[in-house]
């Protein structure tokens, strides 16, 4: 039995609480503060803090356009008017600058005119990124030179102001190809550069002037840019371009999207509509007594007619209309379809916009100036090139292919004096026959047939011109009368009066150039004074012929040569000096390139063959503008050669199968007639007091390589060799 009192007892000692002396506690606080200061002042801490600050940011809520209005200063190198970026000058670009805040948008496509502000808006997003949305960014330009110029003028200085703390302090890091920031890399380069689409991820891509990008690769730059954003959850791609042909890169991208249009509010009926060319009109007093347009009055007195209420709207109300305008997607019935005509539903995450210069505030594209440009391009002096230029550059729309192939019936309709009979219904319902005579009543005949005088001309030419197509073994020529008159369609018409074949330049100079062309009722005959000579074969012989005609006879017959666009008009990429003339006529249809022969120097006219074929086809199919007429006795072989080239709409090319359709020599001489009038018609009109007020097409505000246009007159050579 165990007695409790005998059990051993245990004592658990209490832990002693020791209170440190006051001076020891003070030492510890001093030690902690010193250690904290040492850490915060170290290089490692600053790197970690900067990295955290760069990658952990509050989600921005202020849209880019609002931020740019406070942060982006546009100097004289960046804009025509210095000052802070003003979003109210381009209110249609606000939505584009809000897209980085939207999680549902990954692609934006803008079919723009010349004065849209789209590129500046895209650059604002780039300037906004370092402090709000950091990540790699790329800008792809059509060519390297343009990219470097735009980067130097519009990006480097502005980034130095808006993201100075982020820019690398090493001056070698920031150039015209790469810009290094603390939290992102910006690459700039041409569309053909592989470095823009390999070995890096990209949050934000700008594809500037997509229509001009290099198309030699198996994929487009649009597809390659998207491949660099596959793993980026909040990426954005912005493609901007003036459109060209239907089915082109920007058009295909636009079709995939929402297809939004800028719908303005009518100040009369308060209904929405999209501005278009057909809505602009002028009163009757904007015409001269003879019915021709007074273009100065047109420019000052153009107004818009609302398609909803037919109310008259003046340009002074444009700002009010833009302030209330909205981007509205086209409804399914009016969506632009694919090239096959099939409906293409909008792809989720793709916003697409189409804009015209009609909404712009820029004085160069006022309603009056645009109305004058449209009248010149479509009514007064219509041409295929002028129409396409207006549609692309001012309406932001594509050129729709509307090519009518020529055949024997088409050529027969060009005969002067042709009588057309048609049946029309009278008021009582009975049908009556109505006849119309086209051209000179009774027609006319060739002045020479097979080199022998045939008939006098029943009209007085303003000028007689010759066009010669040279082959390896022979040459063919056609001679045309050019008439200028205010009452004519396009104020001009051309009549075929002579044609034939000669063995060489010597025979041509002896047998054709001296010919006299008699005119009914006038004693003095007229002679050939100008023309073009194809210099593709044996160019030196052609040059000598042209200079001999000029110095001995005073004739302005000059060499021409057609080339593909890639061969002559494509800009050099190898940095080699470009010796080609910068003088142009009618845009870039025609260029002057200096050449030399034994008799001296002269200018050779190089032209784009493809658009010139379209211009010729317009004349052969009697499109509005100056008219081309044939005599009643034109040879069948002439008509056959005019129709020897066929248009392939699938490849957008003119094809000549000589084995199947025969030669096309006289078609080429007629093509040179069209080219000659493209160059000289303005001067001829001016000489007959039919001057059209200058309405120069403004250069694209977002392009740095605008080519000035001027009339070209070749001056006589000062020195001729003894062989002349």
C-alpha positions in Angstrom: 0.0 0.0 0.0 1.4 3.3 -0.9 0.8 6.2 1.3 0.3 9.4 -0.4 2.5 11.2 1.9 5.4 9.1 0.9 5.0 10.0 -2.8 7.8 12.2 -4.2 6.9 15.7 -5.2 8.2 17.6 -8.3 8.6 21.3 -8.7 8.4 22.9 -12.2 10.5 26.1 -12.2 8.9 29.3 -13.5 10.5 31.0 -16.6 12.1 34.2 -15.5 11.1 37.3 -17.5 14.1 39.5 -18.0 13.4 43.1 -18.8 16.2 44.4 -21.1 17.7 47.7 -20.1 16.3 50.7 -21.9 19.6 51.5 -23.6 19.7 48.0 -25.2 16.2 48.4 -26.8 17.3 51.7 -28.3 20.3 50.1 -29.8 18.1 47.4 -31.5 15.9 50.1 -33.1 18.9 51.9 -34.5 20.3 48.6 -35.9 17.0 47.8 -37.7 16.8 51.2 -39.2 20.4 51.1 -40.5 19.8 47.7 -41.9 16.6 48.8 -43.7 18.3 51.9 -45.1 21.2 49.7 -46.4 18.7 47.4 -48.2 16.6 50.2 -49.8 19.6 52.0 -51.0 21.1 48.9 -52.7 21.2 48.4 -56.5 19.4 45.0 -56.1 16.4 46.7 -54.3 16.1 49.4 -57.0 16.0 46.8 -59.7 13.4 44.8 -57.9 11.3 47.9 -57.2 11.5 49.1 -60.8 10.5 45.7 -62.1 7.6 45.4 -59.8 6.4 48.9 -60.7 6.7 48.2 -64.4 4.8 44.9 -64.2 2.2 45.5 -61.5 0.2 48.5 -62.5 -3.4 49.6 -61.9 -5.6 48.9 -64.8 -5.9 52.2 -66.8 -9.3 53.7 -67.2 -8.6 56.9 -69.0 -8.9 56.4 -72.8 -5.8 57.0 -75.0 -7.2 60.1 -76.7 -7.9 61.8 -73.4 -4.4 61.0 -72.2 -2.9 62.2 -75.5 -4.7 65.5 -75.2 -2.7 66.2 -72.0 0.6 64.5 -72.9 1.3 64.6 -76.6 2.7 67.7 -78.2 2.8 67.7 -82.0 5.6 69.9 -83.2 6.1 71.3 -86.7 7.8 68.0 -87.8 4.9 65.9 -86.8 1.9 68.0 -87.9 0.9 71.0 -90.0 -0.3 72.8 -86.9 1.8 72.8 -83.7 0.0 72.2 -80.5 -1.3 69.5 -78.1 -3.1 66.6 -79.7 -6.7 67.6 -80.2 -9.1 64.7 -80.3 -11.9 66.9 -81.4 -10.2 67.5 -84.7 -10.6 63.8 -85.6 -13.5 62.7 -83.4 -13.9 59.6 -85.5 -10.6 58.3 -84.2 -11.6 58.3 -80.5 -13.0 54.7 -80.7 -9.8 53.4 -82.2 -7.9 54.8 -79.2 -10.3 53.2 -76.7 -9.6 49.6 -78.0 -6.7 48.9 -75.6 -9.2 49.2 -72.8 -11.6 46.6 -74.4 -10.9 43.0 -73.6 -13.1 41.7 -76.5 -11.1 43.3 -79.4 -7.9 41.8 -80.9 -7.8 43.3 -84.4 -8.8 46.7 -85.8 -8.8 47.5 -89.6 -9.2 51.1 -90.9 -9.9 51.7 -94.6 -8.9 55.4 -94.6 -8.8 58.4 -97.0 -5.9 60.8 -97.2 -7.0 63.0 -94.2 -8.2 60.6 -91.5 -5.7 61.0 -88.6 -5.7 57.2 -88.3 -1.9 56.8 -88.2 -1.5 59.5 -85.5 -4.2 57.7 -83.4 -2.3 54.4 -83.7 0.9 56.2 -82.7 -0.9 57.6 -79.6 -1.6 54.1 -78.4 2.2 53.4 -78.7 3.1 56.5 -76.8 0.6 55.6 -74.1 1.8 52.1 -73.6 5.0 52.5 -71.5 3.2 53.9 -68.4 -0.1 52.1 -68.9 0.1 49.0 -71.0 3.7 47.9 -71.2 4.8 45.2 -73.7 6.6 44.7 -77.0 5.3 46.7 -80.0 6.1 46.6 -83.7 5.4 49.1 -86.5 5.6 47.7 -90.1 5.9 50.1 -92.9 5.8 49.4 -96.7 9.5 50.2 -97.1 12.5 50.9 -94.8 13.2 54.5 -95.9 9.6 55.6 -95.1 9.7 53.8 -91.8 12.9 55.5 -90.7 11.6 58.9 -91.8 8.3 58.5 -89.9 10.2 57.2 -86.8 12.5 60.1 -86.8 9.8 62.8 -87.3 6.9 61.4 -85.3 8.0 58.9 -82.7 11.5 59.3 -81.2 11.0 62.9 -79.9 7.4 62.2 -78.6 8.5 59.1 -76.7 11.4 61.0 -75.2 8.8 63.4 -73.7 6.0 61.0 -72.7 8.2 58.1 -71.5 11.5 59.7 -70.6 11.9 57.6 -67.4 11.4 54.4 -69.4 13.9 55.0 -72.2 17.2 53.3 -72.1 20.0 55.8 -71.1 22.3 54.1 -73.7 22.1 56.3 -76.8 23.0 53.2 -78.9 19.8 51.5 -77.8 17.5 54.0 -79.4 17.6 54.4 -83.1 15.4 54.3 -86.2 15.0 50.5 -86.1 14.7 49.7 -82.3 13.7 51.7 -79.3 14.5 50.1 -75.9 12.5 51.0 -72.8 12.7 49.6 -69.3 9.6 47.4 -69.8 9.2 47.0 -73.6 10.9 46.9 -76.9 9.6 48.8 -80.0 10.7 47.6 -83.4 10.2 49.5 -86.7 10.9 48.0 -90.1 9.8 47.3 -93.6 7.2 44.6 -94.5 9.8 42.5 -96.2 12.0 42.2 -93.1 11.9 38.9 -91.3 13.1 40.3 -88.0 9.7 41.9 -87.5 8.0 38.6 -87.4 10.4 36.2 -85.8 11.8 35.4 -82.3 9.7 37.8 -80.2 6.3 38.3 -78.8 4.3 41.4 -79.6 1.5 43.0 -77.6 0.7 45.7 -80.1 1.3 45.8 -83.9 0.7 48.6 -86.3 0.6 47.7 -90.0 0.8 51.1 -91.8 -0.4 51.3 -95.4 -1.0 47.6 -95.5 -2.0 47.8 -99.2 1.6 48.7 -100.1 3.3 45.9 -98.1 5.5 43.4 -99.7 3.4 40.6 -101.2 6.1 38.3 -102.4 6.0 36.0 -99.4 3.6 33.0 -99.2 1.7 34.8 -96.4 0.7 38.4 -95.8 2.1 40.7 -93.2 -1.3 40.6 -91.6 -1.1 36.9 -91.0 2.5 37.0 -89.9 1.8 39.7 -87.4 -1.1 37.7 -85.9 1.3 34.7 -85.5 3.5 36.8 -83.1 0.4 37.5 -80.9 -0.9 34.0 -80.6 0.1 33.6 -76.9 -0.6 37.2 -75.8 -3.9 37.3 -74.1 -4.5 41.1 -74.4 -2.9 41.8 -77.8 -4.0 44.3 -80.4 -3.3 44.5 -84.1 -4.1 47.8 -86.0 -4.0 47.7 -89.8 -4.4 51.0 -91.6 -4.3 51.7 -95.3 -5.9 53.6 -98.2 -7.5 50.8 -100.2 -6.7 50.0 -103.8 -8.4 47.2 -105.6 -11.4 45.2 -104.4 -10.1 42.0 -102.8 -6.8 43.6 -101.8 -5.2 43.1 -98.3 -7.0 45.9 -96.5 -10.3 45.1 -98.2 -10.1 41.4 -97.2 -9.3 42.4 -93.6 -12.1 44.9 -93.5 -14.7 42.4 -94.7 -13.8 40.1 -91.8 -14.8 42.8 -89.2 -17.8 44.7 -88.1 -17.7 47.0 -91.2 -18.5 50.2 -89.2 -19.4 53.5 -91.0 -19.3 57.0 -89.5 -23.0 57.9 -89.4 -23.7 61.6 -89.1 -26.8 63.3 -87.7 -28.8 65.5 -90.1 -29.4 68.9 -88.4 -32.8 69.1 -90.1 -34.5 65.8 -89.5 -32.1 64.4 -86.9 -31.8 61.1 -88.8 -28.4 59.4 -89.4 -26.8 58.8 -92.7 -23.3 58.3 -94.2 -21.9 61.1 -96.4 -21.3 60.1 -100.1 -20.4 61.7 -103.4 -23.9 61.7 -104.8 -25.3 63.9 -102.0 -23.2 67.0 -102.9 -24.8 69.4 -105.3 -24.7 73.0 -106.7 -27.2 75.5 -107.8 -27.7 76.2 -111.5 -25.8 79.5 -111.2 -22.6 77.5 -110.8 -22.6 77.0 -114.6 -21.6 79.3 -117.4 -24.2 80.4 -119.9 -22.9 77.7 -122.3 -23.6 75.0 -119.7 -20.0 74.3 -118.7 -19.1 74.4 -115.0 -17.8 77.5 -113.2 -15.5 75.6 -110.9 -14.7 78.7 -108.7 -18.4 79.0 -108.0 -18.7 75.3 -107.4 -15.9 75.4 -104.8 -17.6 78.2 -103.0 -21.2 77.0 -103.2 -21.3 73.3 -102.6 -23.8 71.9 -100.2 -25.0 68.5 -99.1 -28.6 67.1 -99.5 -29.8 64.8 -96.7 -30.9 61.5 -98.3 -33.6 61.2 -95.6 -35.4 64.5 -95.7 -33.8 66.2 -98.8 -32.9 69.1 -96.5 -29.9 71.3 -97.5 -26.9 71.1 -95.2 -24.0 73.6 -95.3 -20.4 72.8 -94.5 -20.5 75.2 -91.5 -22.7 72.5 -89.8 -20.1 69.8 -90.2 -18.7 70.1 -86.7 -22.1 69.8 -85.2 -22.8 66.7 -87.2 -19.5 65.1 -86.3 -20.1 65.8 -82.6 -23.2 63.7 -82.8 -21.9 61.1 -85.2 -21.5 57.4 -84.2 -19.7 54.3 -85.6 -22.5 52.0 -86.7 -21.9 48.5 -88.2 -23.5 47.8 -91.5 -26.6 45.6 -91.3 -26.3 42.0 -92.7 -28.1 43.0 -95.9 -25.6 45.8 -96.7 -22.4 44.2 -95.5 -19.6 44.1 -98.1 -19.2 40.6 -99.4 -16.2 38.6 -100.5 -14.8 38.4 -104.0 -16.9 35.3 -104.6 -20.1 37.2 -103.7 -20.7 35.2 -100.6 -21.8 36.7 -97.2 -18.9 36.9 -94.7 -20.1 37.1 -91.1 -18.1 39.4 -88.7 -15.3 37.5 -86.9 -15.5 38.0 -83.1 -12.8 40.4 -81.8 -12.3 42.2 -85.2 -13.5 45.8 -85.5 -13.3 47.3 -89.0 -13.9 50.9 -90.0 -14.4 52.8 -93.3 -14.0 56.5 -93.6 -14.1 59.3 -96.2 -12.6 62.7 -96.5 -16.1 64.2 -96.5 -16.0 64.3 -92.7 -12.6 65.9 -92.5 -12.1 69.5 -91.3 -8.9 69.9 -93.4 -9.2 72.9 -95.7 -7.6 70.9 -98.6 -10.5 68.5 -98.6 -13.5 70.8 -98.0 -16.8 69.9 -99.6 -16.2 72.5 -102.3 -12.7 71.2 -103.2 -13.8 67.6 -103.2 -16.8 68.5 -105.4 -14.4 70.1 -107.9 -12.1 67.1 -107.9 -15.0 64.8 -108.4 -16.4 66.8 -111.4 -12.9 66.8 -113.0 -12.4 63.1 -112.5 -15.9 61.9 -113.4 -17.4 64.5 -115.7 -15.2 67.3 -117.1 -12.0 65.3 -117.9 -12.9 61.8 -116.9 -10.3 59.1 -116.9 -9.9 55.7 -115.3 -6.8 56.8 -113.4 -8.5 60.0 -112.0 -11.6 58.1 -111.0 -9.7 55.4 -109.2 -7.5 58.0 -107.5 -10.5 59.9 -106.2 -12.3 56.7 -105.0 -9.2 55.4 -103.2 -7.8 58.6 -101.7 -10.9 60.6 -100.9 -13.7 58.1 -100.4 -11.6 55.4 -98.8 -13.2 52.8 -101.0 -11.8 50.1 -103.3 -11.6 50.2 -107.1 -14.3 47.8 -108.3 -13.3 46.1 -111.5 -15.7 47.1 -114.3 -13.8 46.2 -117.4 -15.8 45.8 -120.7 -13.8 43.8 -123.2 -13.6 45.2 -126.7 -14.8 43.3 -129.8 -15.7 44.1 -133.4 -19.0 45.6 -132.4 -17.3 47.9 -129.8 -15.0 49.2 -132.5 -17.8 49.7 -135.0 -19.6 51.9 -132.5 -16.6 54.4 -132.7 -17.3 55.3 -136.3 -18.1 59.0 -136.7 -21.5 59.6 -138.3 -23.0 56.4 -137.0 -26.8 56.6 -136.9 -28.5 54.9 -134.0 -32.1 54.1 -134.1 -34.2 53.1 -131.0 -37.8 52.8 -130.2 -39.4 54.9 -127.5 -42.9 55.0 -126.1 -45.0 58.2 -126.7 -47.5 59.6 -124.2 -50.4 57.6 -125.7 -48.4 54.3 -125.4 -47.5 53.9 -129.1 -43.9 53.3 -130.1 -42.0 55.7 -132.3 -38.5 55.4 -133.8 -36.0 57.9 -132.7 -32.6 58.4 -134.5 -29.4 59.9 -133.2 -26.3 60.7 -135.2 -23.0 60.2 -133.3 -20.1 62.4 -134.3 -19.8 64.2 -137.6 -23.0 63.8 -139.7 -22.2 61.7 -142.7 -18.9 60.6 -141.2 -15.5 61.1 -142.8 -12.8 59.1 -144.7 -9.1 58.4 -144.1 -6.9 61.2 -145.5 -4.5 58.6 -146.9 -5.0 55.0 -147.9 -1.9 52.9 -148.5 0.2 56.1 -148.7 -2.0 57.7 -151.4 -4.2 60.8 -150.8 -7.8 59.7 -150.3 -10.0 62.6 -149.0 -9.8 66.0 -147.3 -10.8 66.4 -143.7 -14.3 67.8 -143.1 -13.1 69.4 -139.8 -10.2 71.6 -138.7 -7.8 69.9 -136.3 -6.2 71.8 -133.5 -3.1 69.6 -133.9 -2.1 66.5 -136.0 0.0 63.9 -134.1 1.6 60.6 -135.0 2.2 57.5 -132.9 4.6 54.8 -134.0 5.0 51.3 -132.7 8.4 49.7 -133.5 8.9 45.9 -134.1 12.1 44.1 -134.9 11.5 44.1 -138.6 9.2 47.0 -139.3 7.1 49.7 -137.7 3.5 50.7 -137.8 2.0 54.2 -137.3 -1.3 55.9 -136.9 -2.0 59.6 -137.4 -4.7 61.4 -135.4 -6.4 64.8 -135.5 -6.9 66.3 -132.1 -9.6 68.9 -131.8 -10.2 71.2 -128.8 -13.7 72.8 -128.3 -15.6 73.8 -125.2 -18.8 72.2 -126.5 -17.2 68.8 -127.1 -17.5 66.0 -124.5 -14.4 66.4 -122.3 -13.7 69.5 -124.4 -11.6 67.3 -126.8 -11.9 64.6 -129.5 -9.5 62.6 -131.6 -10.1 61.3 -135.2 -8.0 58.6 -136.9 -6.9 60.2 -140.2 -4.0 58.0 -141.5 -2.3 54.7 -140.7 0.2 52.4 -142.3 3.5 50.5 -142.2 7.1 51.4 -143.0 10.3 49.4 -143.0 12.4 51.7 -140.8 13.0 55.3 -139.5 14.4 56.5 -142.9 11.3 55.4 -144.8 9.1 57.0 -142.2 10.9 60.3 -142.4 10.8 60.3 -146.2 7.3 59.0 -146.8 5.1 59.9 -143.8 6.4 62.8 -141.8 6.2 65.3 -144.7 2.6 64.5 -145.7 0.1 67.3 -146.1 -3.4 66.9 -144.6 -5.9 69.0 -146.6 -9.0 70.5 -145.0 -12.3 71.2 -146.8 -12.7 75.0 -147.3 -9.2 75.9 -146.2 -6.3 76.5 -148.7 -3.4 75.8 -146.3 -2.9 72.1 -145.4 -1.8 71.0 -142.0 1.1 68.7 -141.0 2.2 66.4 -138.3 3.7 68.4 -135.4 4.1 66.0 -132.5 3.8 62.4 -131.3 5.4 59.4 -129.6 7.7 56.7 -130.9 8.0 53.3 -129.2 11.7 52.8 -128.2 11.6 49.3 -127.0 13.6 47.9 -130.0 16.7 49.6 -131.2 16.2 52.6 -129.0 19.3 54.4 -130.2 17.9 54.6 -133.7 14.6 55.9 -132.3 16.4 58.6 -130.3 18.3 59.8 -133.3 15.1 60.0 -135.4 13.4 62.0 -132.6 16.2 64.5 -132.3 16.6 64.8 -136.0 12.9 65.6 -136.3 13.2 68.1 -133.5 16.3 70.0 -134.7 15.6 69.8 -138.5 11.8 70.1 -138.6 10.9 71.5 -135.1 8.6 68.4 -134.4 8.0 67.3 -130.9 8.1 63.5 -131.5 9.6 61.8 -128.4 10.5 58.3 -127.4 8.2 56.3 -125.0 8.6 53.0 -123.3 6.1 51.0 -121.3 7.3 49.0 -118.3 5.8 46.9 -115.6 5.3 48.7 -112.3 7.8 46.6 -110.4 10.5 47.3 -113.0 10.3 51.0 -113.3 8.2 52.6 -110.6 9.1 50.4 -107.6 11.5 52.2 -105.3 15.1 51.0 -105.0 15.8 48.9 -101.9 19.6 48.5 -102.2 20.5 52.1 -101.4 21.9 52.7 -104.8 21.4 56.2 -106.2 18.3 56.7 -108.3 19.0 58.5 -111.5 15.4 58.6 -112.7 13.8 62.0 -113.1 11.4 63.2 -110.4 9.3 65.1 -112.9 5.9 63.5 -113.3 2.8 64.0 -115.3 -0.7 62.9 -114.2 0.6 61.5 -110.9 3.0 58.6 -111.5 1.4 57.3 -114.8 4.3 58.9 -116.7 7.9 59.6 -115.7 10.8 61.2 -117.6 14.2 59.5 -117.7 17.2 61.1 -119.4 19.0 59.1 -122.1 21.6 59.9 -124.7 22.5 59.1 -128.3 24.9 60.4 -130.9 22.9 63.5 -131.5 22.6 64.5 -127.8 20.5 64.0 -124.7 16.8 63.7 -124.5 14.0 62.6 -122.1 12.4 59.2 -122.6 8.8 58.9 -121.3 8.4 55.7 -119.3 4.8 54.8 -118.4 2.8 52.3 -116.4 1.4 49.9 -119.0 -1.4 48.4 -116.8 -3.3 51.6 -115.9 -2.8 53.0 -119.4 -4.5 49.9 -120.8 -7.5 50.7 -118.6 -7.5 54.3 -119.9 -7.5 53.0 -123.5 -10.2 50.5 -122.8 -12.4 53.4 -121.4 -12.0 55.3 -124.7 -12.7 52.2 -126.9 -15.9 51.5 -124.8 -17.0 55.2 -125.1 -16.7 56.0 -121.4 -17.5 59.6 -120.5 -14.8 62.1 -121.3 -13.0 63.0 -124.5 -14.0 60.9 -127.5 -12.1 58.8 -130.0 -13.6 58.5 -133.5 -12.9 56.3 -136.5 -13.5 56.9 -140.2 -16.1 55.0 -142.2 -13.4 53.3 -144.2 -11.1 52.0 -141.3 -9.4 48.8 -142.3 -10.6 45.5 -140.8 -7.0 44.7 -139.6 -7.0 47.9 -137.6 -10.1 46.8 -135.7 -8.6 43.3 -135.2 -5.5 44.8 -133.6 -7.5 47.1 -131.3 -9.2 44.0 -129.9 -6.1 41.7 -129.7 -5.5 42.2 -126.0 -7.9 40.7 -123.5 -8.5 41.5 -119.9 -8.2 38.7 -117.4 -10.2 39.7 -114.3 -8.9 36.9 -112.3 -5.3 38.0 -112.4 -6.1 41.7 -113.2 -3.8 41.7 -116.2 -4.1 42.5 -119.9 -3.1 39.4 -121.9 -1.9 39.4 -125.5 -1.8 36.0 -127.2 -0.4 36.8 -130.6 -0.8 33.3 -132.0 -4.5 33.3 -131.2 -5.5 37.0 -131.7 -2.7 38.3 -134.0 -0.6 41.4 -133.6 -1.5 44.4 -131.4 0.7 47.1 -133.0 -2.1 49.6 -133.9 -3.6 49.1 -130.5 -0.3 50.3 -129.0 -0.2 53.3 -131.3 -3.7 54.2 -130.0 -2.5 53.7 -126.5 0.2 56.2 -127.1 -2.5 58.7 -128.2 -4.2 58.3 -124.8 -0.8 58.8 -123.1 -0.1 61.9 -125.2 -3.4 63.5 -124.2 -2.9 62.6 -120.6 0.3 64.7 -120.7 -0.7 67.5 -123.0 -4.5 68.0 -122.7 -4.3 70.5 -119.8 -1.8 72.7 -121.8 -4.0 72.5 -124.9 -7.1 73.6 -122.9 -5.2 76.4 -121.4 -4.0 77.6 -124.8 -7.7 77.8 -125.9 -8.8 79.7 -122.8 -10.4 76.7 -121.4 -8.2 76.8 -118.3 -9.5 74.8 -115.4 -8.7 76.4 -112.0 -5.9 74.5 -110.2 -7.3 72.1 -107.7 -4.3 70.3 -106.7 -4.8 67.0 -104.9 -3.3 67.4 -101.5 -0.5 65.1 -100.4 -1.4 62.5 -97.9 -0.7 64.0 -94.5 0.6 60.6 -93.3 3.0 59.9 -96.2 6.5 61.3 -96.4 7.2 60.7 -100.1 4.7 62.7 -102.0 5.8 63.4 -105.5 5.2 66.9 -106.8 3.5 67.2 -110.2 4.4 69.7 -113.0 4.0 70.0 -116.7 7.2 69.0 -118.6 8.5 70.8 -121.7 11.7 69.4 -123.2 14.1 72.2 -124.1 16.3 72.1 -127.2 19.7 70.6 -126.7 22.4 73.3 -126.6 25.0 71.1 -128.2 24.8 68.7 -131.1 27.6 66.4 -132.2 29.0 66.6 -135.7 27.1 63.5 -136.6 23.9 65.5 -136.3 
